[in-house]
């Protein structure tokens, strides 16, 4: 797999990342714990069990929401 610095859009901001990579690797590169977020990839909700298998590619759109516990 050839990795190169390419752009994706995450939460409306253009970011450079080593792509292609798994959602899990992308989240970790952004200092986000995969268990603490909900992710949409190109408008499709992605189950946390798929984070290590689903690839992020140049031009993709991610929406990442942090899960907050509280009462």
N, C-alpha and C positions, 0 to 999 in steps of 0.2 A: 504494500500500500504506500503510495507516494503522499507524504504530508507536505502541505505548503500553507503559508499564511494567506488566508482568503477571508472574505467578509460574509457574515450572516447578520441578520437583524434580530436582536433580543430585546424584548420589551420596548420596541420602537427605536432602539439605538443601534447604529451600525458598529459591529465589533469585529476585530480581526481575531482569527483563531487558526490553529493547526488543523486543517481539514483534509479529508474526511476524518471524523472521530465519532465515538459513541456519545450519546447524550450524557451518560455518566461521566466520561472523561471531560466533556465540555463543562459540566457543572462544577466538577472538582477544580478545573483550571480557573473558574470564576470564584473560587473559595465558597462554593455552595455545597452543602451536604445533600446528596440525592434523596435521602429520607425526609428532608425538611422542606421539599418543594413539590408543587404540582406543575406539570409541563404540558404545553400544547406545541406540537410541531406542525407548521403549515396548516393551522386551524384544526388539527386533530388531537384530541386528548391522548396522552401516552401514559400507560400504566407504569408505575415504578418498576415492576418486574421486567419491563422491556427496555429500561434505560441503558443497560449494558449491551443490548443487541441492536438498537435503532441508531442509525447513523445520521449525523448532521453533515450536510454538504453545503458548498458555496451557494449563496443565494437563498438558503432556507430562512424561515421566520420562526422564531421561538417566542413563546410567552411563558414566563416563569413567575410563579407566585409563591412566596414564602408562606409556609404554614405556621400560624401563630396559635399557641394554646393559651387559654386564659379562662377567666370565669367572671 
